[in-house]
């Protein structure tokens, strides 16, 4: 009796397996046919249709794309409305996502503000890579100060600076957030680069921190200050390329090592 039941069970399982294979085959052929009609290859585990997320930029996942949307929306709102007047709900609406999504990405309004500042600095490529220390000093510094100048004289750079000054009395933590997310990392990157050049013997600097301060504050120029004060900047902007070249010349005259082979 037991043997007969086992035989029946095996036969039933065989029928079910065959049925599943037939259905799977039919579905596969239908997907393939639709894809061919639309001029698309049948998606597999390795094709872009399976890997890529609709609407996402190349190299970014859907999650990263949402994070970027949130940062851009938050940055615009902070510049227009000020930090205190902006709510996470406003950011969510402007970014086209849920409030929960904003919190899942950044946790708090403070973290969102810091991330927006960090992203803006990354957008302007103000950094120092290990390979940069092998480049000619003036070539690297010219590129570095140009990117820094582009940032601090941009509409975004000027606007966020105004926000921090305008709310400094009421929200001292805001100024600290801005300092930690923007100016401090930039200063540290430049300081690390200058230290590397001093070790290589291409620069002669007694106090690297002072030297980094001097260069960055020179580069900010009156374009930044006039912009923060709401004054016209057109004429100063026309002179900016010559001014930046002059800043670099002054810096190299003070700290450059002569006759380096």
Buried (B, 14 or more C-beta within 10 A) or exposed (E): EEEEEEEEEEEEEEEEEEEEEEEEEEEEEEEEEEBEEEEEEBBEEEEEEEEBEEEBEEEBEEEBBBBBBBBBBBBBBBBEEBBBEBEBEBBBBBBEBEBEBBBEBBEEBBBBBBBBBBBBBEBBEBBBEEEBBEEEBBEBBBBBBBBBBBBBBBEBBBBBBBBBEBBEEEBEEBBBBBBEBBBEBBBEBBBBBBBBBBEEEBBEBEEBBEBBBBBBEBBBBBBBBBBBEEEEBEEBBEEBEEBBEEBBEEBBEEBBBEEEE
